[in-house]
Amino acid sequence: MRSKQYVTGIDGVRTLAVFGVIIYHLLPTTLPGGYLGVPLFLLISGYFVTLQLVRQMDQTGGIRLTQFYLKRLRRLYPVLIVMLTVTTAYITVFARDLLHNIKSTIITNLLWVYNWWEIGHGQSYFDRFNGESPFTHLWTLGVEAQFYFLWPLILFLLFLVLRKRTRIKWTVFILAVASAIEMAVLFDPNNLNRVYYGTDTRAFSLLLGAWLALCWPIDHLNAKLTTPAAKILDGVGISALLITLLGFFTLPGQSSWTYRGGMFFYSLIGMLLIATVVHPGSHMNRWLTNPIFAWIGQRSYGIYVYQLPVMVFYERVVEIGQHPLLNALIECGLIMVISELSYRFVEQPLAHYQWRHLPNSIRHWIDFKMHDWRQWVKIGPGVIICFIALCGLMLPSRPIKKSAEQTRIEKSKQATAQKNQQIAKGKTTKVNVNSKSLQKKYGLTSAQLKAASQLKITAIGDSVMADASQDIQEIMPHAYVDAEVGRQGNATPGVIKDLKAKGQLQKIVILNLGTNGAMNAQTIDDILNAIGSDHQIYWITPHVPTRDWEQTVCDQIKQTAKQHNNVHVIDWNQAASSHAEWFGQDKVHMNEQGNAYFTRLIVKTILKNK
């Protein structure tokens, strides 16, 4: 039975939140701000938990802590444990490379401190390329669980010390602002983990929800509003919904503005949205109530928990780059099916289970005489999965073995750094343009090698450029290469300005950006403006068949070349599309043969335009 004050429209907000996060993970270039669904979840938790606690204190003068904690644990643990078990079993059988740190991952999740572990050991939430973990998104559960544990104690202390409700309200609001300020102060563009995963730096969304519960308790809201008042409330709700959607489409997760007020701003907007939905005099609750939203909202916890394992495992075996939308729909379908199975066979049964009967249930399940073959068919798969997961946990945790591509990239970076130092000093090596082996390796004539050896260029890129840098500098010894693993487009203008200041930005600039994600129009303009219109820019189209942004980035580069006379396309994507033999295991970074063809294409394209 649902509470009489169950707000059905909140399921609509949960649907908005969970689909924002899912679409962000599936199609980050389409919905770059979809991660803002997480603050909506935190706002909802902050509001309803505080509402429940304040109601208890008003009625009894205290908080039934044991009952509160047990209720939350019964809600959170079952789905989490099932997900951790099944995911670990799958990794053990099909993805052994992900077993690294699996024990720490499981233990910190079960202790609700995974977000703090991720700060020092985990992957960036925005790292979509370097072996994405199926557990990364679970940081939010740690933040929520810590809030559930600490907030009743803090709130009780506030009531005990401050007594007056007005003082308590503004203290909570000041705490929310302090959390947002801390996020801004600790923001480091080179390491987002601290501010993104930290409970203290993400607490403002929870605290704004709590503040709303203190100022706007559903029990005290008047359902009978005047028509003008209801229209104002509806207008605020619609505006908040539209602004939230705008944020989903426009606020990139690696922008400095996001952490210096942007996320706090959208949390305030989300708070206004929730305020209008819970108000009985507004129409927002009715507008956000329908069977689809109810179905998704009630399963939103499971949908959120299961989403990333499905995506990571699916995208390990399917190249999604050519058909991103179709694959996204398939992945959504798989997530929904798994979430429904979990809701029906895990969440609902355990929600009504009498846990005092657990010892009897265990004795029943281990009594082999009480089970016929049909019961074993039901429990057998679960036993096997648990056994495989246990085997995975017992395996020794070995450091992730570097691939041949990773090893070569590291060596190339070291060699390139030394070459760059020599170039900066005006010292370069000579190219033997008559070398038959060199001509054969790169498929270039003696005349082409001679012309290439005289080119003065600056190459700026990501790990693909870092991989090919030795080949580039072998036949273009004047090439100054600045390449960084994981480099995003929005970090490039700063790199260009630094190269200009050092006098290393040549008139010919090669760009290899887009492997790690698409860029918006502003980022592209910033890159071009930083280089300047008096430079010739050669932009390489990326070959990323395993990511949905491949075609988007290629289109962006070609469109930019059409709009600017000094921008030229080096179409690596097209040249490499039918040559799987040029690439390593990840199908993105080249092997030695691929690096040679990559370098050859760069040289031929530049010489053709000259």
Secondary structure as the mmCIF struct_conf table of DSSP 4:
data_model
#
loop_
_struct_conf.conf_type_id
_struct_conf.id
_struct_conf.beg_label_comp_id
_struct_conf.beg_label_asym_id
_struct_conf.beg_label_seq_id
_struct_conf.end_label_comp_id
_struct_conf.end_label_asym_id
_struct_conf.end_label_seq_id
TURN_TY1_P TURN_TY1_P1 LYS A 4 GLN A 5
TURN_TY1_P TURN_TY1_P2 THR A 8 THR A 8
HELX_RH_AL_P HELX_RH_AL_P1 GLY A 9 LEU A 26
TURN_TY1_P TURN_TY1_P3 PRO A 28 THR A 30
TURN_TY1_P TURN_TY1_P4 PRO A 32 GLY A 33
HELX_RH_3T_P HELX_RH_3T_P1 GLY A 34 LEU A 36
HELX_RH_AL_P HELX_RH_AL_P2 GLY A 37 THR A 60
BEND BEND1 GLY A 61 GLY A 62
HELX_RH_AL_P HELX_RH_AL_P3 LEU A 65 PHE A 94
HELX_RH_3T_P HELX_RH_3T_P2 ARG A 96 LEU A 99
TURN_TY1_P TURN_TY1_P5 HIS A 100 ASN A 101
HELX_RH_AL_P HELX_RH_AL_P4 ILE A 102 LEU A 110
TURN_TY1_P TURN_TY1_P6 LEU A 111 TRP A 112
HELX_RH_AL_P HELX_RH_AL_P5 TYR A 114 HIS A 121
BEND BEND2 GLY A 122 GLY A 122
TURN_TY1_P TURN_TY1_P7 TYR A 125 PHE A 126
BEND BEND3 PHE A 129 ASN A 130
TURN_TY1_P TURN_TY1_P8 PRO A 134 PHE A 135
HELX_RH_3T_P HELX_RH_3T_P3 THR A 136 LEU A 138
HELX_RH_AL_P HELX_RH_AL_P6 TRP A 139 LEU A 162
BEND BEND4 LYS A 164 LYS A 164
HELX_RH_AL_P HELX_RH_AL_P7 ARG A 165 LEU A 186
TURN_TY1_P TURN_TY1_P9 PRO A 189 ASN A 190
HELX_RH_AL_P HELX_RH_AL_P8 ASN A 193 TYR A 197
HELX_RH_AL_P HELX_RH_AL_P9 THR A 199 CYS A 215
BEND BEND5 TRP A 216 TRP A 216
HELX_RH_3T_P HELX_RH_3T_P4 ILE A 218 HIS A 220
BEND BEND6 ALA A 223 ALA A 223
HELX_RH_AL_P HELX_RH_AL_P10 THR A 227 THR A 250
TURN_TY1_P TURN_TY1_P10 GLY A 253 GLN A 254
HELX_RH_AL_P HELX_RH_AL_P11 SER A 256 TRP A 257
HELX_RH_PI_P HELX_RH_PI_P1 THR A 258 GLY A 262
HELX_RH_AL_P HELX_RH_AL_P12 MET A 263 VAL A 278
TURN_TY1_P TURN_TY1_P11 PRO A 280 GLY A 281
BEND BEND7 SER A 282 HIS A 283
HELX_RH_AL_P HELX_RH_AL_P13 MET A 284 TRP A 287
TURN_TY1_P TURN_TY1_P12 LEU A 288 LEU A 288
HELX_RH_AL_P HELX_RH_AL_P14 PRO A 291 GLN A 298
TURN_TY1_P TURN_TY1_P13 ARG A 299 ARG A 299
HELX_RH_AL_P HELX_RH_AL_P15 SER A 300 VAL A 317
BEND BEND8 VAL A 318 VAL A 318
BEND BEND9 GLY A 321 HIS A 323
HELX_RH_AL_P HELX_RH_AL_P16 PRO A 324 SER A 342
HELX_RH_PI_P HELX_RH_PI_P2 TYR A 343 GLU A 347
HELX_RH_AL_P HELX_RH_AL_P17 GLN A 348 ALA A 351
TURN_TY1_P TURN_TY1_P14 HIS A 352 HIS A 352
HELX_RH_3T_P HELX_RH_3T_P5 TRP A 355 HIS A 357
HELX_RH_AL_P HELX_RH_AL_P18 LEU A 358 ILE A 366
HELX_RH_3T_P HELX_RH_3T_P6 PHE A 368 MET A 370
HELX_RH_AL_P HELX_RH_AL_P19 TRP A 373 MET A 394
BEND BEND10 LEU A 395 LEU A 395
HELX_LH_PP_P HELX_LH_PP_P1 ARG A 398 SER A 403
HELX_RH_AL_P HELX_RH_AL_P20 ALA A 404 ALA A 424
TURN_TY1_P TURN_TY1_P15 LYS A 425 GLY A 426
HELX_LH_PP_P HELX_LH_PP_P2 THR A 429 VAL A 431
TURN_TY1_P TURN_TY1_P16 VAL A 433 ASN A 434
HELX_RH_AL_P HELX_RH_AL_P21 LYS A 436 TYR A 442
TURN_TY1_P TURN_TY1_P17 GLY A 443 GLY A 443
HELX_RH_AL_P HELX_RH_AL_P22 SER A 446 SER A 453
TURN_TY1_P TURN_TY1_P18 GLN A 454 GLN A 454
STRN STRN1 ILE A 457 GLY A 461
BEND BEND11 ASP A 462 ASP A 462
HELX_RH_AL_P HELX_RH_AL_P23 SER A 463 ILE A 475
TURN_TY1_P TURN_TY1_P19 PRO A 477 HIS A 478
STRN STRN2 TYR A 480 ALA A 483
TURN_TY1_P TURN_TY1_P20 VAL A 485 GLY A 486
HELX_RH_3T_P HELX_RH_3T_P7 GLY A 489 ALA A 491
HELX_RH_AL_P HELX_RH_AL_P24 THR A 492 ALA A 501
TURN_TY1_P TURN_TY1_P21 LYS A 502 GLY A 503
BEND BEND12 LYS A 507 LYS A 507
STRN STRN3 ILE A 508 ASN A 512
TURN_TY1_P TURN_TY1_P22 THR A 515 ASN A 516
HELX_RH_AL_P HELX_RH_AL_P25 ALA A 521 ILE A 531
TURN_TY1_P TURN_TY1_P23 SER A 533 ASP A 534
BEND BEND13 HIS A 535 HIS A 535
STRN STRN4 GLN A 536 ILE A 540
HELX_LH_PP_P HELX_LH_PP_P3 THR A 541 PRO A 542
TURN_TY1_P TURN_TY1_P24 PRO A 545 THR A 546
BEND BEND14 ARG A 547 ARG A 547
TURN_TY1_P TURN_TY1_P25 ASP A 548 TRP A 549
HELX_RH_AL_P HELX_RH_AL_P26 GLU A 550 GLN A 563
TURN_TY1_P TURN_TY1_P26 ASN A 565 ASN A 566
STRN STRN5 VAL A 567 ILE A 570
HELX_RH_AL_P HELX_RH_AL_P27 TRP A 572 ALA A 576
TURN_TY1_P TURN_TY1_P27 SER A 577 SER A 578
HELX_RH_3T_P HELX_RH_3T_P8 ALA A 580 TRP A 582
STRN STRN6 PHE A 583 PHE A 583
TURN_TY1_P TURN_TY1_P28 GLN A 585 ASP A 586
BEND BEND15 LYS A 587 HIS A 589
STRN STRN7 MET A 590 MET A 590
HELX_RH_AL_P HELX_RH_AL_P28 GLU A 592 ASN A 609
#
